[in-house]
Amino acid sequence: MSEILLKISGLRVAYGGIQAVKGVSFEVCRGELVSLIGANGAGKTTTLKAITGTQPVAAGSIEFMGRAIAGQGAWDLVKQGLVMVPEGRGTFTRMTILENLQMGAYVREDDEIDADIDKVFAIFPRLKERATQLAGTMSGGEQQMLAMGRALMARPKVLLMDEPSMGLSPIMVDKIFEVVADIHGRGTTVLLVEQNASRALQLANRGYVMESGEITMSGDAKVLLDDPKVRAAYLGE
């Protein structure tokens, strides 16, 4: 059986008196690409924020590499290898592309940072071409590439991606999903949150469907992709 790297059990998150996440449980094993799909407002982003320490947990447990991490700060979790590419990209707009990548390695103290920047440039040649350009002057798709590259600089054991295709042109959406597949193919374990259910499930090993703060379906990604309920709710069929 594959090693479970991330295990969520009975997770509950509330905003005031409103339950945004209602007892969610799922897991991500080493080497997997797992997709968490659902409509806008289903609680997907809130779940990721809780996992990465940026949103308080009301109840339940979060285990990473076999250790409970609920309540730990994002800084400590990144150092442990749990890294998120946030919705909206969150690039440092007044810094150059190169400086953004260096910031991604801020928690590291090894001497391989420059080598890893070269690896990121190999994945994203466009970033290499514009290494001295300010991030804020880039297109949305280019900033998404930068956000992904910056996350890779932290050498994630599990990479969480929150809506990487949101707001991008169809051509750039194709490119972003190609890169997600490439990153996974290079050995990175990925938890992908996406509204684009079809593309997300096509890439994934397994999937979870989230509705109104709850997991309502789960299983092999290809089986979910062919499920009539999923196709009716998320693929317009």
C-alpha positions, 0 to 999 in steps of 0.5 A, a space after each residue: 500500500 502506498 504511503 499516505 502523506 496527507 490525511 484529513 479526518 472529520 475536518 470542520 471549518 466555520 466562519 462565525 456561525 456558518 459551517 463552511 466545511 462539514 466533516 470532510 475526510 480524504 487522503 493523498 498518497 505518495 506519488 499521486 495526483 488527487 483532484 478535489 472538484 466542486 462548484 464555486 462555494 463548495 468549500 474547496 479553498 477553505 479546506 486548503 487554507 485549513 490544511 496549510 495553516 491559514 484558516 483556523 480548524 474548528 474540529 477534526 485532524 490533519 496529518 502530514 507525513 504521519 504527524 498532526 499539523 493542525 494549528 501549525 503556521 504556514 511557515 513551519 508547514 512549508 519548511 516541512 514540505 507542504 506547499 500551496 500555490 494559492 488562488 489568485 497566484 499571490 506573486 510579489 508584483 514589485 519583485 522580478 521573476 528571479 527574485 520571486 523564485 528566490 523567495 520560494 526558497 527562503 526557508 532553505 539553507 542548502 547550496 542547490 538553490 541556483 540549480 533548482 532555479 535552472 530546473 524551474 526555468 527548464 519547466 517554464 522557459 518563458 520565465 527564463 526569458 523574462 527573469 529580470 522582468 517585474 512580476 506585476 507586468 506579466 500576464 495572468 498566465 505568466 504569473 500563474 507559471 511564476 506562482 507554480 515555479 516559486 512553490 517548486 523552489 520550496 521542494 514540496 513533498 506535497 504540492 497543493 494547487 488552488 484553481 490554477 486555471 481560473 481566469 486564464 485564456 483557453 490556450 493558457 489553460 492548456 499550458 497550465 494543465 500540461 505543466 501540472 502533468 509535467 510536475 506530477 510526472 517528475 515525481 511531485 505529489 499533488 493535490 489539485 483543487 479545480 472547478 474545471 472538473 473534466 481537465 482535473 479528473 483527466 490528470 488525476 489518479 483519484 478524485 473527490 467531489 465536494 458539495 456544500 462543505 461535504 465530500 459527496 463522491 470519491 474514487 478512481 478519477 476515470 470512473 468519476 469522469 464517466 459517472 453520469 451524476 458528475 457529468 451532469 453536475 460539472 460537465 454540462 451533460 
